[in-house]
Amino acid sequence: MLVLAIDTALAACSAAVLDTGQGAMLASESTPMARGQAELLMPMIARVMDRAGVDFAQLDRIAVTTGPGSFTGLRVGIAAARGLALAAGKPAIGLSTLAAFAAPHIAADDSVPVVAAIDARHAQVYLQVFGPGGRTLVSPRIATQREAVRAAAMERARVVGSGAELVVAAWPNNIEPPLVVDTAAAPDIDWVARLGAAAAEGQAPPKPLYLRAPDAQPQDAAQLPRR
């Protein structure tokens, strides 16, 4: 299976091509950035596909992170994935950024809980807790720092993601500290590709997983009266 993976959800613009038949990444590229992914993404995809030596018609599926993350970044990646999938006649697969953060740690040892946390600002985090075997114990949600710690505080837990330090900072003294803290600002695109390859077929087209309303709201008071 040939999978093109795309991630623009958080603080990076990334693309990769995975060949599961060879069990190898054919090409991968990632650039740290908080904004501006719209200008960089399509040229990056073209370079990655060229280095992989793969045509879009040869792809089996396109995987993209759907959030939670930056509202603008999510729309950039999802629009690109859906457009390319439509043009190539291939399925597009949506993947949670929280699952992508947790995936390498679950693969390394699926007997220990993994807490995936993304900094949502305003002393909040996007949170998901995975138990043994990668089973979801706490579904994706937005939580205050205190709520996140209450949901995540388990013996031998591993805390990962851009919000990991917020969770660990409030960790209770009577619970064993996390075994591993990975504070990466964005998920590893190689693992986005692997999750995309493993995802079940027949999913609906990817759509953003926002988990909260946008900060910017319409200003009704500023609207001009209709004539």
Secondary structure, 3 states (H helix, E strand, C coil): CEEEEEECCCCEEEEEEEECCCCEEEEEEEEECCCCHHHHHHHHHHHHHHHHCCCHHHCCEEEEEEECCCHHHHHHHHHHHHHHHHHHCCCEEEEEHHHHHHHHHHHHCCCCCEEEEEEEECCEEEEEEECHHHCEEEEEEEEEHHHHHHHHCCCCCEEECCCHHHHHHCCCCCCCCCCCEECCCCCCHHHHHHHHHHCCCCCCCCCCCCCCCCCCCCCHHHCCCCC
